[in-house]
């Protein structure tokens, strides 16, 4: 019988929720970033960097933090 009590939803871990909120707020193009970076508008480079960071953060949470109780004990190596 599988122990369903080991499952913790990643959003219930405080640093995961805070990280997602910060990254989502950073994606909103309201920041007063002016000028050009590498010949591209600074706001576009900033938005691209934040999107890449968000993708990496979510991938990290899925791979390292998320523990699915249905996968416990299954190792198909």
Order of alpha helices (4+ residues) and beta strands (2+ residues): alpha-beta-beta-alpha
